[in-house]
Amino acid sequence: MSSKMLQFTRLEQQMPDKRPADTRRQDFDEIYAGFEAERAGDQASRCEQCGIPFCQIHCPLGNHIPDWLMLTASGRLEEAYAISSATNNMPEVCGRICPQDRLCEGSCVLEQSRHSAVTIGAVEKYITDTAWEKGWVKPVKPEVERTESVGIIGGGPAGMAAAEELRKQGFQVHVYDRYDRIGGLMVYGIPGFKLEKDVIARRVALLEEAGVHFHPNSDIGGTISFDALQAKHDAVLIATGVYKARRLTIPGAGLTGVHKALDYLITSNKVSLGDSVAAYEDGTLNANGKDVVVIGGGDTAMDCVRTAIRQGAKSVKCLYRRDRDNMPGSQREVANAEEEGVEFEWLAAPEALLNDGTGNRVTGVRSIRMHLGVADASGRQKPQPIDGSAFTVPADLVIEALGFEPEDLPGLFGQDALKVTDWGTIKTNPRTLMSAMDGVFAAGDIVRGASLVVWAIRDGRDAAAAIGRYLNVKASQGSLVAAQ
């Protein structure tokens, strides 16, 4: 193991060993092995220790990446973990699923100078997995227990991060989630080949040890009214994420065999967890033996195509209206999908979903070739159809992976005072992070819009700090009243 830095001149970039495609497509286990100590140290030693660390600047959490790389290169892993976990409540998750090629590694000076980036994500995973193995990961124990309680709606990354930060301040924390397991999309939306579920389970158990109270199967706005929840707690944090799927509006969109990406992924993840799911057992949401077409180009689409491969699909194609360079998903995920047998139809958009005229089941996707025209208001080139280029892709199962939008939370919670933006996200004060309702805060995708887990963690941490300030002011005001 090297203890000197700037070793990029003699050491090439190396990723952790990856299981062969023919092997990994047979199961839902993670595809990357962990680094061995020597390789982790060598890869960390490639860091330039930049005066302006662009990797850290472009990390949503502002992780002190050069510092824990240097400590890893020196074999000081417990210190490396302490620094890593100081800014990140789930470094073992971010090391696995962050699109590093678009964030820290994509901004690495070595990447820009064509020496290939430091493998930051793999080293982060190595540090934290070692910390768990060595027993360095400890539950939060606040110095002083506070009487005030906070109710968090949503047990995903924003809710979990906020819960830990609030416990550090000594508040009593209760997390309510609609699903039967805590973890949100980390459990039910992200497949095990990217994030094995015991990784989340042990983090949830750690939070329980820290005194966080979890309430799964809690339907806020349904069996539990929002008013009752608010009356029970001194502050409320809404961290529900965004689950409403964007749907196709082309002819044939209502045919049997056309499904939302999240329905498909939740079913697959539940089956992997050992649950019995009727829609999988009867073949509705099971790709086995089928021609599968996934429409979309984000990370959710990549999760769907790679899941279909593992379920034994006859063929798997992904339709995306832009080219590879302009897709929003991780290029690393695209490469993994291609290795596993997924076919990509770049610059192709669906025109209609077809059937054979004898029933209501989808049998194909009529598509049209596209070219990229002038840039639209977002700055991206706008796809334009090419006349006479229509073609048909056979399909028994079509999965819509077109992104997510917020649910109507004011209607769901029965709270007209809860104001939303034009996009349906909760409107918050950018300074206090409080919604239009006093004592009700919001964080994560329900404020930001559909985004990354790492951003949800950042937002949860910021919300916990804001809630702490709010409750401290209320406590001081109460003390003044009592003194008078």
PyMOL commands that set and color helices and strands:
alter all, ss='L'
color gray80, all
select helices_A, chain A and resi 7-9+21-24+37-44+54-57+65-73+77-87+91-97+100-102+104-107+109-112+120-134+157-168+185-188+197-209+226-232+261-272+278-281+299-310+324-326+331-340+409-413+445-448+453-483
alter helices_A, ss='H'
color red, helices_A
select strands_A, chain A and resi 149-153+172-176+213-215+235-238+244-245+258-260+291-295+315-319+343-345+348-354+364-375+381-385+391-394+397-400+404-405+440-442
alter strands_A, ss='S'
color yellow, strands_A
deselect
rebuild
show_as cartoon
